[in-house]
Amino acid sequence: MRDSSGSLVAFTVSRGIFRMNALSDGQTFVIPERFDKVLKFIRNALAEAELSIAGEFDSTEGLNGEMGKKAVRSRILLVDCPLLEFEALALDRASAVFFPLHILVSAAGDQTQVSAINPTGLFDARLPVGAAEPMEKLHARVALALESALLRSTGSNH
């Protein structure tokens, strides 16, 4: 279910409705560059931070639900660090649900919005034992990489 701004706010499962806001517990950056250039900045910054993009998919169609409106380019990057993921999984296999970290990159005219989604904030859930520290480290490394991408973009504008 989406609210008036288009944000995902709830979904149904067989036992009821869970309230959530995918962007409520994460970081959002607006980078004053075009979509393709920002993706390149992000990929380079993640690689320098020794983070992997485990997968990615074009979410343009999925996030643009209204007919007649111009589609906004968007992509979701699945970011992880194999060592941190292994650390979390070694103590509790249930941790796999929370990895990898999702980064939503979406065009906004001549700017690009980048949001790192914290999976524990989605449902006010606690991480399994042993997963909290690796997830916290992963989230911090992703945040540093995104800040680095932001700094690169502002440096290329001058």
BAPA-692368 format. One record per residue: residue number from 1; chain; x negated, y negated, z of N, C-alpha, C in turn. Coordinates in steps of 0.2 Angstrom, whole numbers. Example, Ala and Ser with C-alpha at 12.3 -4.5 7.8 and 13.67 -1.06 7.14 Angstrom:
residues 2
+-----+---+-------+-------+-------+-------+-------+-------+-------+-------+-------+
|   k | c |   nxx |   nyy |   nzz |  caxx |  cayy |  cazz |   cxx |   cyy |   czz |
+-----+---+-------+-------+-------+-------+-------+-------+-------+-------+-------+
|   1 | A |   -66 |    28 |    39 |   -62 |    22 |    39 |   -66 |    16 |    39 |
|   2 | A |   -64 |    11 |    35 |   -68 |     5 |    36 |   -64 |     0 |    39 |
+-----+---+-------+-------+-------+-------+-------+-------+-------+-------+-------+
end
This chain:
residues 158
+-----+---+-------+-------+-------+-------+-------+-------+-------+-------+-------+
|   k | c |   nxx |   nyy |   nzz |  caxx |  cayy |  cazz |   cxx |   cyy |   czz |
+-----+---+-------+-------+-------+-------+-------+-------+-------+-------+-------+
|   1 | A |    -4 |     6 |     0 |     0 |     0 |     0 |    -5 |    -6 |     0 |
|   2 | A |    -2 |   -11 |    -4 |    -6 |   -17 |    -4 |    -2 |   -23 |    -1 |
|   3 | A |    -6 |   -28 |     2 |    -2 |   -34 |     4 |    -2 |   -39 |    -1 |
|   4 | A |     1 |   -45 |     0 |     1 |   -50 |    -5 |    -5 |   -53 |    -8 |
|   5 | A |   -11 |   -52 |    -5 |   -17 |   -54 |    -8 |   -20 |   -48 |   -12 |
|   6 | A |   -17 |   -42 |   -12 |   -20 |   -37 |   -15 |   -24 |   -32 |   -11 |
|   7 | A |   -25 |   -34 |    -5 |   -30 |   -29 |    -1 |   -26 |   -23 |     2 |
|   8 | A |   -30 |   -18 |     2 |   -27 |   -11 |     4 |   -25 |   -12 |    12 |
|   9 | A |   -19 |   -11 |    14 |   -18 |   -12 |    21 |   -15 |    -5 |    24 |
|  10 | A |   -13 |    -1 |    20 |   -10 |     5 |    23 |   -10 |    11 |    18 |
|  11 | A |   -10 |    17 |    21 |    -9 |    23 |    16 |    -5 |    28 |    20 |
|  12 | A |    -2 |    32 |    16 |     2 |    38 |    20 |    -1 |    44 |    19 |
|  13 | A |     0 |    48 |    25 |    -3 |    55 |    25 |     3 |    59 |    27 |
|  14 | A |     2 |    65 |    28 |     8 |    70 |    29 |    11 |    68 |    36 |
|  15 | A |     7 |    65 |    41 |     9 |    64 |    48 |    11 |    57 |    49 |
|  16 | A |    10 |    53 |    44 |    12 |    46 |    46 |     8 |    41 |    42 |
|  17 | A |     8 |    34 |    45 |     5 |    29 |    41 |    -1 |    27 |    46 |
|  18 | A |    -7 |    26 |    43 |   -12 |    23 |    46 |   -13 |    16 |    44 |
|  19 | A |   -14 |    11 |    48 |   -15 |     4 |    46 |   -22 |     3 |    45 |
|  20 | A |   -24 |    -1 |    40 |   -31 |    -2 |    39 |   -32 |    -8 |    35 |
|  21 | A |   -38 |   -11 |    35 |   -40 |   -16 |    30 |   -47 |   -15 |    28 |
|  22 | A |   -48 |   -13 |    22 |   -54 |   -11 |    20 |   -60 |   -17 |    21 |
|  23 | A |   -58 |   -23 |    21 |   -63 |   -28 |    21 |   -63 |   -31 |    28 |
|  24 | A |   -59 |   -29 |    33 |   -59 |   -32 |    39 |   -66 |   -31 |    43 |
|  25 | A |   -69 |   -25 |    42 |   -75 |   -24 |    46 |   -81 |   -22 |    42 |
|  26 | A |   -83 |   -27 |    39 |   -89 |   -27 |    34 |   -91 |   -34 |    33 |
|  27 | A |   -96 |   -34 |    28 |   -99 |   -40 |    26 |   -97 |   -42 |    19 |
|  28 | A |   -95 |   -48 |    18 |   -94 |   -51 |    11 |   -98 |   -56 |    10 |
|  29 | A |  -101 |   -56 |     4 |  -105 |   -61 |     1 |  -102 |   -64 |    -6 |
|  30 | A |  -103 |   -70 |    -7 |  -101 |   -73 |   -13 |  -108 |   -75 |   -16 |
|  31 | A |  -110 |   -72 |   -22 |  -116 |   -74 |   -25 |  -115 |   -78 |   -32 |
|  32 | A |  -118 |   -84 |   -32 |  -116 |   -88 |   -38 |  -120 |   -86 |   -44 |
|  33 | A |  -118 |   -80 |   -46 |  -121 |   -77 |   -53 |  -116 |   -73 |   -56 |
|  34 | A |  -117 |   -71 |   -62 |  -112 |   -67 |   -66 |  -113 |   -59 |   -63 |
|  35 | A |  -107 |   -56 |   -64 |  -107 |   -49 |   -62 |  -113 |   -44 |   -64 |
|  36 | A |  -115 |   -44 |   -70 |  -120 |   -40 |   -72 |  -127 |   -41 |   -69 |
|  37 | A |  -128 |   -48 |   -68 |  -134 |   -50 |   -65 |  -134 |   -48 |   -58 |
|  38 | A |  -129 |   -49 |   -54 |  -128 |   -47 |   -47 |  -129 |   -40 |   -46 |
|  39 | A |  -126 |   -36 |   -51 |  -127 |   -28 |   -50 |  -135 |   -27 |   -51 |
|  40 | A |  -138 |   -30 |   -55 |  -146 |   -29 |   -56 |  -149 |   -31 |   -50 |
|  41 | A |  -148 |   -37 |   -47 |  -151 |   -39 |   -41 |  -150 |   -34 |   -35 |
|  42 | A |  -143 |   -32 |   -34 |  -142 |   -27 |   -29 |  -145 |   -20 |   -30 |
|  43 | A |  -146 |   -18 |   -36 |  -149 |   -11 |   -37 |  -156 |   -12 |   -35 |
|  44 | A |  -160 |   -17 |   -37 |  -167 |   -19 |   -36 |  -168 |   -19 |   -28 |
|  45 | A |  -163 |   -23 |   -25 |  -164 |   -24 |   -18 |  -163 |   -18 |   -14 |
|  46 | A |  -158 |   -13 |   -16 |  -157 |    -7 |   -13 |  -163 |    -2 |   -14 |
|  47 | A |  -166 |    -2 |   -20 |  -172 |     2 |   -21 |  -178 |     0 |   -17 |
|  48 | A |  -179 |    -7 |   -16 |  -184 |    -9 |   -12 |  -183 |    -8 |    -5 |
|  49 | A |  -177 |    -7 |    -2 |  -176 |    -5 |     5 |  -175 |     2 |     6 |
|  50 | A |  -178 |     6 |     0 |  -178 |    13 |     0 |  -171 |    16 |     2 |
|  51 | A |  -166 |    13 |    -1 |  -159 |    16 |    -1 |  -157 |    19 |    -8 |
|  52 | A |  -153 |    24 |    -8 |  -151 |    27 |   -14 |  -144 |    25 |   -16 |
|  53 | A |  -143 |    25 |   -22 |  -136 |    24 |   -25 |  -134 |    31 |   -27 |
|  54 | A |  -130 |    35 |   -22 |  -128 |    42 |   -23 |  -123 |    42 |   -29 |
|  55 | A |  -119 |    37 |   -30 |  -114 |    37 |   -36 |  -111 |    30 |   -36 |
|  56 | A |  -108 |    29 |   -42 |  -105 |    23 |   -43 |   -99 |    24 |   -48 |
|  57 | A |   -94 |    20 |   -47 |   -89 |    21 |   -52 |   -85 |    14 |   -53 |
|  58 | A |   -83 |    13 |   -59 |   -80 |     7 |   -62 |   -73 |     7 |   -58 |
|  59 | A |   -71 |     2 |   -54 |   -65 |     2 |   -51 |   -60 |    -4 |   -54 |
|  60 | A |   -62 |    -6 |   -60 |   -58 |   -11 |   -63 |   -51 |   -10 |   -64 |
|  61 | A |   -49 |    -4 |   -66 |   -43 |    -2 |   -67 |   -39 |    -1 |   -61 |
|  62 | A |   -42 |     2 |   -56 |   -39 |     4 |   -50 |   -38 |    -2 |   -45 |
|  63 | A |   -41 |    -7 |   -46 |   -40 |   -13 |   -41 |   -36 |   -19 |   -45 |
|  64 | A |   -35 |   -18 |   -51 |   -31 |   -23 |   -55 |   -24 |   -20 |   -56 |
|  65 | A |   -19 |   -20 |   -51 |   -13 |   -16 |   -52 |    -8 |   -20 |   -56 |
|  66 | A |    -8 |   -26 |   -57 |    -2 |   -30 |   -60 |    -3 |   -31 |   -67 |
|  67 | A |     2 |   -29 |   -71 |     2 |   -29 |   -78 |     2 |   -37 |   -80 |
|  68 | A |    -1 |   -38 |   -86 |    -1 |   -45 |   -88 |    -7 |   -49 |   -86 |
|  69 | A |   -10 |   -48 |   -80 |   -15 |   -51 |   -77 |   -22 |   -49 |   -80 |
|  70 | A |   -26 |   -54 |   -81 |   -33 |   -52 |   -84 |   -37 |   -48 |   -79 |
|  71 | A |   -39 |   -42 |   -81 |   -43 |   -37 |   -77 |   -49 |   -41 |   -74 |
|  72 | A |   -51 |   -40 |   -68 |   -57 |   -42 |   -65 |   -62 |   -36 |   -64 |
|  73 | A |   -68 |   -37 |   -67 |   -72 |   -32 |   -67 |   -74 |   -30 |   -60 |
|  74 | A |   -75 |   -24 |   -58 |   -77 |   -22 |   -51 |   -80 |   -15 |   -52 |
|  75 | A |   -84 |   -14 |   -47 |   -88 |    -7 |   -47 |   -89 |    -6 |   -39 |
|  76 | A |   -89 |     1 |   -38 |   -90 |     3 |   -31 |   -97 |     7 |   -31 |
|  77 | A |  -101 |     5 |   -27 |  -108 |     8 |   -26 |  -108 |    12 |   -20 |
|  78 | A |  -110 |    19 |   -20 |  -110 |    23 |   -15 |  -117 |    23 |   -12 |
|  79 | A |  -119 |    20 |    -7 |  -126 |    19 |    -5 |  -127 |    23 |     1 |
|  80 | A |  -133 |    27 |     1 |  -135 |    31 |     7 |  -143 |    31 |     7 |
|  81 | A |  -145 |    34 |    13 |  -152 |    35 |    14 |  -152 |    42 |    16 |
|  82 | A |  -155 |    47 |    12 |  -155 |    54 |    13 |  -157 |    56 |    20 |
|  83 | A |  -162 |    52 |    23 |  -165 |    54 |    29 |  -160 |    52 |    35 |
|  84 | A |  -157 |    47 |    34 |  -152 |    45 |    39 |  -146 |    49 |    39 |
|  85 | A |  -144 |    51 |    33 |  -138 |    56 |    32 |  -140 |    62 |    35 |
|  86 | A |  -146 |    65 |    34 |  -148 |    71 |    37 |  -148 |    71 |    44 |
|  87 | A |  -150 |    65 |    47 |  -150 |    65 |    54 |  -143 |    65 |    57 |
|  88 | A |  -139 |    62 |    54 |  -132 |    62 |    56 |  -129 |    69 |    56 |
|  89 | A |  -130 |    72 |    50 |  -127 |    79 |    49 |  -130 |    84 |    53 |
|  90 | A |  -136 |    83 |    55 |  -139 |    88 |    59 |  -136 |    89 |    66 |
|  91 | A |  -133 |    84 |    69 |  -130 |    84 |    75 |  -122 |    86 |    75 |
|  92 | A |  -119 |    84 |    69 |  -112 |    85 |    68 |  -110 |    85 |    61 |
|  93 | A |  -108 |    90 |    58 |  -106 |    90 |    51 |  -100 |    86 |    49 |
|  94 | A |   -96 |    84 |    54 |   -90 |    80 |    53 |   -93 |    73 |    51 |
|  95 | A |   -99 |    71 |    52 |  -102 |    64 |    50 |  -102 |    63 |    43 |
|  96 | A |  -101 |    69 |    39 |  -101 |    68 |    32 |   -96 |    64 |    29 |
|  97 | A |   -90 |    64 |    33 |   -84 |    60 |    30 |   -86 |    52 |    30 |
|  98 | A |   -91 |    50 |    34 |   -92 |    43 |    34 |   -98 |    41 |    30 |
|  99 | A |  -101 |    45 |    26 |  -107 |    44 |    22 |  -105 |    45 |    15 |
| 100 | A |  -107 |    42 |    10 |  -111 |    36 |    10 |  -107 |    30 |    11 |
| 101 | A |  -111 |    24 |    12 |  -108 |    18 |    13 |  -105 |    15 |     6 |
| 102 | A |  -100 |    12 |     6 |   -97 |     9 |     0 |   -98 |     2 |     0 |
| 103 | A |  -100 |     0 |    -6 |  -101 |    -8 |    -8 |   -97 |    -9 |   -14 |
| 104 | A |   -92 |   -14 |   -13 |   -88 |   -16 |   -18 |   -91 |   -22 |   -21 |
| 105 | A |   -92 |   -22 |   -28 |   -94 |   -28 |   -31 |   -89 |   -30 |   -36 |
| 106 | A |   -87 |   -36 |   -36 |   -81 |   -38 |   -40 |   -83 |   -45 |   -43 |
| 107 | A |   -81 |   -46 |   -49 |   -82 |   -53 |   -53 |   -77 |   -58 |   -50 |
| 108 | A |   -79 |   -64 |   -50 |   -74 |   -69 |   -48 |   -76 |   -76 |   -52 |
| 109 | A |   -75 |   -75 |   -58 |   -77 |   -81 |   -63 |   -84 |   -81 |   -64 |
| 110 | A |   -88 |   -86 |   -63 |   -95 |   -87 |   -63 |   -99 |   -84 |   -57 |
| 111 | A |   -95 |   -82 |   -52 |   -98 |   -79 |   -46 |   -96 |   -72 |   -45 |
| 112 | A |   -99 |   -69 |   -40 |   -98 |   -62 |   -39 |   -97 |   -61 |   -32 |
| 113 | A |   -92 |   -57 |   -30 |   -91 |   -56 |   -23 |   -93 |   -48 |   -21 |
| 114 | A |   -97 |   -48 |   -16 |  -100 |   -41 |   -14 |   -98 |   -40 |    -7 |
| 115 | A |   -95 |   -34 |    -6 |   -92 |   -32 |     1 |   -95 |   -26 |     3 |
| 116 | A |   -98 |   -25 |     9 |  -100 |   -19 |    11 |   -95 |   -17 |    16 |
| 117 | A |   -92 |   -11 |    15 |   -87 |    -8 |    19 |   -90 |    -4 |    25 |
| 118 | A |   -88 |    -6 |    31 |   -90 |    -2 |    37 |   -85 |     4 |    38 |
| 119 | A |   -86 |    10 |    37 |   -81 |    15 |    37 |   -78 |    16 |    44 |
| 120 | A |   -81 |    14 |    49 |   -78 |    15 |    56 |   -73 |    10 |    57 |
| 121 | A |   -74 |     4 |    54 |   -69 |    -1 |    55 |   -62 |     0 |    51 |
| 122 | A |   -62 |     4 |    47 |   -56 |     6 |    43 |   -50 |     8 |    47 |
| 123 | A |   -51 |    12 |    52 |   -46 |    15 |    55 |   -47 |    15 |    63 |
| 124 | A |   -51 |    10 |    65 |   -53 |     9 |    72 |   -55 |    16 |    75 |
| 125 | A |   -59 |    20 |    71 |   -61 |    27 |    73 |   -68 |    26 |    76 |
| 126 | A |   -70 |    31 |    80 |   -76 |    32 |    83 |   -80 |    37 |    78 |
| 127 | A |   -86 |    36 |    77 |   -90 |    41 |    74 |   -91 |    47 |    78 |
| 128 | A |   -92 |    53 |    74 |   -94 |    59 |    78 |  -101 |    58 |    82 |
| 129 | A |  -102 |    62 |    87 |  -108 |    61 |    91 |  -114 |    62 |    86 |
| 130 | A |  -119 |    58 |    87 |  -125 |    58 |    83 |  -125 |    54 |    76 |
| 131 | A |  -119 |    52 |    74 |  -118 |    48 |    68 |  -118 |    41 |    69 |
| 132 | A |  -117 |    38 |    75 |  -117 |    31 |    76 |  -123 |    28 |    75 |
| 133 | A |  -129 |    30 |    77 |  -135 |    27 |    76 |  -137 |    27 |    69 |
| 134 | A |  -137 |    33 |    66 |  -139 |    33 |    58 |  -134 |    28 |    54 |
| 135 | A |  -128 |    28 |    56 |  -123 |    24 |    52 |  -125 |    16 |    53 |
| 136 | A |  -127 |    15 |    59 |  -128 |     8 |    61 |  -135 |     6 |    58 |
| 137 | A |  -140 |    10 |    57 |  -146 |     9 |    54 |  -145 |     8 |    46 |
| 138 | A |  -141 |    12 |    43 |  -139 |    12 |    36 |  -135 |     5 |    35 |
| 139 | A |  -131 |     4 |    39 |  -127 |    -3 |    38 |  -132 |    -9 |    38 |
| 140 | A |  -136 |    -9 |    43 |  -141 |   -14 |    44 |  -146 |   -15 |    38 |
| 141 | A |  -148 |    -9 |    35 |  -152 |    -9 |    30 |  -149 |   -12 |    23 |
| 142 | A |  -142 |   -10 |    23 |  -139 |   -12 |    17 |  -137 |   -19 |    18 |
| 143 | A |  -136 |   -22 |    24 |  -135 |   -29 |    25 |  -141 |   -33 |    23 |
| 144 | A |  -147 |   -30 |    25 |  -153 |   -34 |    23 |  -154 |   -34 |    16 |
| 145 | A |  -153 |   -28 |    12 |  -154 |   -28 |     5 |  -149 |   -33 |     2 |
| 146 | A |  -143 |   -33 |     4 |  -138 |   -38 |     1 |  -140 |   -45 |     2 |
| 147 | A |  -143 |   -47 |     8 |  -145 |   -53 |     9 |  -151 |   -55 |     5 |
| 148 | A |  -155 |   -50 |     3 |  -161 |   -51 |    -1 |  -159 |   -52 |    -8 |
| 149 | A |  -153 |   -49 |   -10 |  -150 |   -50 |   -17 |  -148 |   -57 |   -17 |
| 150 | A |  -144 |   -59 |   -12 |  -142 |   -66 |   -12 |  -147 |   -71 |   -12 |
| 151 | A |  -153 |   -70 |    -9 |  -159 |   -75 |    -9 |  -162 |   -75 |   -16 |
| 152 | A |  -162 |   -69 |   -19 |  -165 |   -69 |   -26 |  -160 |   -73 |   -31 |
| 153 | A |  -154 |   -72 |   -30 |  -149 |   -76 |   -34 |  -150 |   -83 |   -33 |
| 154 | A |  -151 |   -86 |   -27 |  -151 |   -93 |   -26 |  -158 |   -95 |   -28 |
| 155 | A |  -163 |   -91 |   -28 |  -170 |   -93 |   -30 |  -170 |   -93 |   -38 |
| 156 | A |  -166 |   -89 |   -41 |  -166 |   -90 |   -49 |  -162 |   -95 |   -51 |
| 157 | A |  -158 |   -99 |   -47 |  -154 |  -105 |   -49 |  -158 |  -111 |   -49 |
| 158 | A |  -164 |  -111 |   -46 |  -168 |  -117 |   -45 |  -173 |  -118 |   -50 |
+-----+---+-------+-------+-------+-------+-------+-------+-------+-------+-------+
end
